[in-house]
């Protein structure tokens, strides 16, 4: 049985992963999805990693999967615990010493967002393919995201020596496919696996995503 440690994105909650958690358990695995201290101005990325490490506890055979901004936290967990694999699900990929606040300019995401705003004026870039009732629940659970973790340099000197996979969402309006393919290639030398979904894939395609995650655990082990 693999334990999946599921890390949510900025200003979000562990609930984001609840449908994937259910699907993973139905496949014979276990999962934890802690709330990170998003609203705490005293919490930087090390405290975000603390929350995940504490949720994992003494478990072994752990796969860490991170969504969006969670990509800055997941490798910190892998640097502290012996994990089986890292999976970035529409996840940000940090560079050594890079402050998260510098990531948009360094990767060209700031220009991507300007283009997306032109392409989808007044449109939902996150939940556009999520059933409306679930999208409403997700919006109601959103939290304020402190700027604190965005200020300090990412503390690792290199990506952890752990098998890493990237999941690209082909209908993602927030991290468009072409942008994510380039960043994954430039920063990790990885060709992402693809899923037909928008940015909030854990809500729009939970069964398909859970199958991908379980498949990684089976093939990497």
N, C-alpha and C positions, 0 to 999 in steps of 0.2 A: 504494500500500500504506500503510495506516494502522498506526502503532504504538500499541497500547493499553498504557498504564502502569496496572497494576492494583494497588490499595492495599488491603491486608487490614485487618481490624479489630483491636480490643484483644486483646493476649495471643495473637495468632494468628501464622501464617507465610504466606509467599507461596504455599506449596503449596495453600492454600485455593482458589486460582484455577486449578489445573492443568488441570482439565477444560475450563474456558472458554478457556484458552490454546490447547489442542488444537483446539477448535472454531473459534476465530478463525483459526488458521493454515490450517485446511481451507477457510476462506472467503477465503484469499488475503491475510490480514493478518499482522502480527507482534505479539508481546506480551512484556512483562517484568513480573515480579511479585516485587519485592525483599522480603526480610525487613527489617522495620523494627526499630530497636533497643529493643524493648519491655522487655527485662530490664535495660537500662542506666539506673541512677538518675541518671546524669549527662546523659542525653539528653532534651531537651525537644522541642517540635514542630518547631523549625527543623532539628534533626538528623534528624527523621523525613522532612522534606521533602528534606534533603540526600540521603538514601538513594534517594529516587525520582528526583531530578534526576540523580544519578550513574548510575542505571540507564538513563535515557533517553539520556544522552550528547548527541551532536550531531544526533540524529535530528530530523526535521521531520514535519509531519502527525501530531501526537500527540493522542490522546484519553486523558484521565485519568479512570479509573473507580475509585470508592472505596466500600468496604463499611463500614457501621456507623461505628465511631470513626474510620475513615479519612477521613470527611467533614471532619474538622478539618485534615487534612494536604493534601488535594487542592487547595484553593484557594491554599495557600501555594506549591505547585508552579506553578500557573497564573499566580501573580504574578511568578514568576521566569523562566518560559519561555513562548514563544509557542505555546500549545496551541490545538487546534482546538475542543475542547469539554470540559466537565466533566460527568460522570455520577455521581450519587449513588445507589448501589444499597442500599436500606434504610439510607441514610446519615444520620448526624447532621449537622445544619445549624447551624453556629456563627453567632453575632452578633458584630459588632465589639467587641473588648475583653472578650469573655466567656471566662472560664476554663472549660475543659472540665468541671472539677469542679462548676461552678455550673449546667451545662446541665440536669441533671435537675430541679432546683427551678425554674429559669427557664421551662422548657417544660411543666412538669407531669408529666414522665416519672416522677418519684418516686411520685406518686399512681397513675399507670398501672401501675407495677410492683407496687404493693400490690394493686391490683385483679386483675392477672394471676396473682399468687400465690394469690389466693382462687379464681380460676376454674380454675387448673391446679395444684392442690396436688401437690407431688412429681413434676410432669411436666417433661419436657425442653422448654424454651422455644426452643432453638436448632436442634437437629438432629432434631426430631420427624418430619419428612418426608424425611429423608435415608436412603438404604439403610444398613442397620445396619453393614455392613463399612466403608463410607466414613465413617460417623459415628464408628466406633471408631478409624479412622486419624486423623480430625480431632482427636478428644479426646486421642489419644496424642501429638500434635504441639503441643498447647497449651502456651504459655509463660506465665510470670509477667508480669503487666503492671505496670510501675513506675508509681507515682503522680506522678512528676515532670511529665509533660506535661499533667496535669490541673490543675496549680497556677497556671500563668502565664496572663495574659490572651491571648486569640487576637490576634495582632499586626496584623491587617489593619484598615484604617479602613472598608473596604467590600468587598463581594463583587467579585471580579475581573470585568471587562467581557468575559466569555467566555460563549458559548452554554452553558446549563446545563439538564440534564434530571434528573429524579428518577424512580427506579423503585421502586414500592411493591409489596410482597409481600402478597398478599391473605390468606395464611394465617399471617402473621407473628405469633407469640405474644410476641415480645420487643418489637418496635415495631409495635403493632397498627395496622391500616389507618386507622381514624378518627383516631388520634393523628398519624400521619405525614401524612395529608392536611391536617390543621390546621397543623402546623409548616411544611410546604412552602408553604402559602398565606400564612401569617403572615410568614415570613422571606424567601421568594423570590418570592412571587406566582405560584407554579407549580402547575399541576394535574398530579400525577404520572401516569406511565404505569404500568399494572398487569401483574403476572405472577402466575400461580396457584402460589404457593410459600410456604414458610416463610422464616425469617430467613436460613438458610444456602443461599440460592438458587443460588450457584455450584456447589454440590455436588448439589442436588436437581434443578435444571433447567438444566444447563449449556448445552445446545444452544439452548434457547429464549432464555436470557439472551444468549448470543453473537450470536444473530440480532438481538436488540434493539440491542446495542452496535454491530454492523456497520451496521445500519440508520441509527443516529444519524450514524455517520461519513459515510455516503453522502448523507444529506439535509442535513447542516450544512455540508459542505465547499463 
